[in-house]
Amino acid sequence: MDQRLDQTESLGSMMLSKYEADLPRCEFKTNLKLFYNQYPHCIYISAGSSVRYYDYSLRSAFVSVKRMLKKKMPNGLAALRLEAYGVRIYTHKVAEVIDLLKGSKIFFKDDPIMDLVCEVHVMDPVHQAKLKEPVTDSFRTVNKLCKQLPYNRYRYKIHWASHTSDKRKIGIDALNAIAAQLQNMDQVRLGRQMFAELLKPYTSWHSTYFYAEDLDWVPMICLIDERFIKKIERYQTQKELESELASNEQNID
């Protein structure tokens, strides 16, 4: 297999080897999505379920880490989120953040913050490039990676205009026509609940997306009203991407 295809495991193994003594609790995991649509890596710090977000030590550690990263890593290279049982650090520079935590004197209760890093989610640079690659086979479409396709069948996830204001602009007659068309398409997964949500005049907070095997039906829906489709996510499995890269490499050779 091409060396690049094993880059995620190599990166995780390399970091684990480098920081093994410093990260006694840490587990490295492969990440296939961009956090907040931009950060490829995530570091999770937690003292376990006995600590909650209102714990003073947790909030104090959160503020201290946030100040340190803001000072040492400007320009949006890292972001923090305080959760119920810990802190997540989203970043473009995962090794640099770990080095900063390693050299810090920040404590979470009585433990050094570095000792409480329990998960590091790492993204392969090849995967990151794929997610940022523009999709040209349909409008408003972005790439997504996954371990397996939704229901082992559907290639596309379609987010539709579910807000009240959007529905008013489209109009109930157009929504009825769109729902009737979608319901008769075998390649589209449109359940009874989704059909009901489409025809409600107010904002739907459930079932704001549906799945499809292909996009052959999109032009017909756009003829009724193209505002109905907000965004399309095109799924590709990790295995499919590896096969694609291997095939491209063979063609180059």
Secondary structure, 3 states (H helix, E strand, C coil): CCHHHHHHHHHHHHHHHHHCCCCCCCEEEECCCCECCCECEEEEEECCCCCCCCCHHHHHHHHHHHHHHHHHCCCCCEEEEECCCEEEEEECCHHHHHHHHHHCCCEECCEEHHHHEEEEEECCHHHHHHHHCCCCCCCCEEEEEECCCHHHCCCEEEEECCCHHHHHHHCHHHHHHHHHHHHCCCCEECCHHHHHHHHCCCCCCCCCEEEECCCCCHHHHHHHHHHHEEEEEEEEEHHHHHHHHHHHHHHHC
